């Protein structure tokens, strides 16, 4: 059977304190009423082990105080003031044990809930890293709280850049600087401004984004209750490229083949 030192630490500390107070008071120097110290120990016991340990410590504290008061009287017995003080100590110690124990229980439940949510979030993030749909979660300030593996690969985004929680506009400029958009260079500024405005407005209309390597991603923006946004980039290359005009095949290939470091590489097309 596993020994739980926390369960007996409070009562043991209360008993040790009481014995120490008696010995010091009798053989060294007069000790004032240790009741406040007992209340602190009761609170410590409840916060460490729960209400039961706190109540046991409170009982020990009341008995020790009763003996302490009796030891300081010239005549045997207790007067009304002694009884009143012991009753106040009993009520205070018991109340401290219950309140602190309840607060401890609430804290444990909140911590367990937070741990469960963290575990769920970790599993969800790991699952989203396995899909081929690019996922970006933005907070209410449009900073990226989560960027999955697919998005990082589609847009050549390094782990350091993704983990730095860049704002959405920074992701757009990253796409521009790496030649991500199949779009004439003089249209990139308007394209970025339009996409940013629609994202902020929570426009959920899906659009197709043509990439430099020939891939096509269907972009969708979902407004979240907390003011954030979920952005998804679903690969639909096989569905969309088949509709390209064959007469313009050489033109499309020339655009895709010119995807240098700063070349415009991806074209925006409204989803049908």
ZIGI-V823238 format. One record per pair of residues at least 4 apart in sequence whose ideal C-beta (glycine too) atoms are under 8 Angstrom apart, sorted by the first residue. I is the first residue (numbers start at 1). J is the second residue. Records with the same first field share a line. If there is no record, write none. Layout:
# ZIGI-V823238
I=J, J
This chain:
# ZIGI-V823238
4=8, 49
5=9
6=48, 49, 53
7=49, 52, 53
8=12, 53
9=13, 45, 48, 49, 53
10=14, 41, 42, 44, 45, 46, 48, 49, 53, 54, 56, 57
11=15, 45, 53, 56, 57, 60
12=16
13=17, 41, 44, 45, 57
14=18, 38, 41, 42, 45, 57, 60, 61, 64
15=19, 60, 64
16=20
17=21, 34, 37, 38, 41, 64
18=22, 34, 38, 60, 61, 64, 67, 68
19=23
20=24
21=25, 31, 34, 64, 68
22=26, 67, 68, 71
23=27, 28
24=28, 29, 31
25=29, 30, 31, 68, 71
26=71
33=65, 68, 69, 85
34=38, 64, 65, 68
35=39, 61, 65, 85, 89
36=40
37=41
38=42, 57, 58, 61, 64, 65, 89, 93
39=43, 61, 89, 92, 93, 96
40=44
41=45, 57, 61
42=46, 54, 57, 58, 61, 93, 96, 97, 100
43=47, 54, 96, 97, 100
44=48
45=49, 53, 54, 56, 57, 97
46=50, 51, 53, 54, 57, 96, 97, 98, 99, 100, 101, 104
47=100, 101, 103, 104
48=53
49=53, 54
50=54, 101, 104, 105
51=55, 97, 98, 101, 102
52=56, 101
53=57
54=58, 96, 97, 98, 100, 101
55=59, 94, 97, 98
56=60
57=61, 93, 97
58=62, 90, 93, 94, 96, 97
59=63
60=64
61=65, 89, 93
62=66, 86, 89, 90, 93
63=67
64=68
65=69, 85, 86, 89
66=70, 78, 86
67=71
68=72
69=73, 78, 82, 85, 86
70=76, 77, 78
73=77, 78, 82
78=82, 83, 86
79=83
80=84
81=85
82=86
83=87
84=88
85=89
86=90
87=91
88=92
89=93
90=94
91=95
92=96
93=97
94=98
95=99
96=100
97=101
98=102
99=103
100=104
101=105
102=106
103=107
104=108
105=109
106=110
107=111
108=112
109=113
110=114
111=115
112=116
113=117
114=118
115=119
116=120
117=121
118=122
119=123
120=124
121=125
122=126
123=127
124=128
125=129, 146, 148
126=130
127=131
128=135, 146, 148
129=148, 149, 150
130=149
131=135, 148, 150
132=150, 235
133=150, 232, 233, 234, 235
134=148, 150, 151, 154, 155, 217, 231, 232, 233, 234
135=146, 147, 148, 150, 151, 230, 231, 232, 233
136=144, 146, 147, 148, 151, 168, 171, 230, 231, 233
137=144, 145, 146, 147, 228, 229, 230, 231
138=142, 143, 144, 145, 168, 199, 228, 229, 230, 231
139=143, 145, 226, 227, 228
140=226, 227, 228
141=167
142=167, 168, 169, 199, 200, 229
143=165, 166, 167, 168
144=162, 165, 166, 167, 168, 171
145=165, 228
147=151, 152, 157, 162
148=152
149=153
150=154, 233
151=155, 157, 162, 233
152=156, 157, 158, 159, 162
154=211, 215, 217, 233
155=171, 174, 175, 178, 180
156=178, 180
157=161, 162, 171, 174
158=162
159=163
160=164
161=166, 174
162=166
166=170, 171, 174
167=171
168=172, 196, 199, 229, 231
169=173, 192, 196
170=174
171=175
172=176, 192, 195, 196
173=177, 192
174=178, 180
175=180, 181, 266
176=180, 181, 188, 192, 264
177=261, 262
178=261, 262
179=212, 259, 260, 261, 262, 263, 264, 265
180=211, 212, 265, 266
181=188, 191, 209, 212, 264, 265, 266, 267, 268
182=210, 211, 212, 255, 256, 264, 265, 266, 267
183=187, 188, 191, 264, 265, 266, 267, 268
184=188, 264
185=263, 264
187=191, 264
188=192, 264
189=193
190=194
191=195, 268
192=196
193=197
194=198
195=199, 268
196=200
197=201
198=203, 205, 221
199=203, 221, 229, 231
202=221, 222, 223, 229
203=221
204=220, 221, 222, 223
205=270, 271
206=218, 219, 220, 271
207=218, 219, 268, 269, 270, 271
208=216, 217, 218, 219, 236, 240, 268, 269, 270, 271
209=216, 217, 218, 219, 233, 266, 267, 268, 269
210=215, 216, 240, 266, 267, 268, 269
211=215, 216, 217, 265, 266
212=255, 256, 259, 263, 265, 266
213=256, 259
214=237, 241, 256
215=235, 237
216=235, 236, 237, 239, 240, 241
217=233, 234, 235, 236
218=233, 234, 235, 236, 271
219=231, 232, 233
220=231, 232, 234
221=229, 230, 231
222=229, 230, 231, 232
223=229
224=228, 229, 230
236=240
237=241
238=242
240=244, 269
244=248, 249, 252
245=249
248=252
249=253
250=254
251=255
252=256
253=257
254=258
255=264, 265, 267
256=265
258=263, 265
259=263, 265
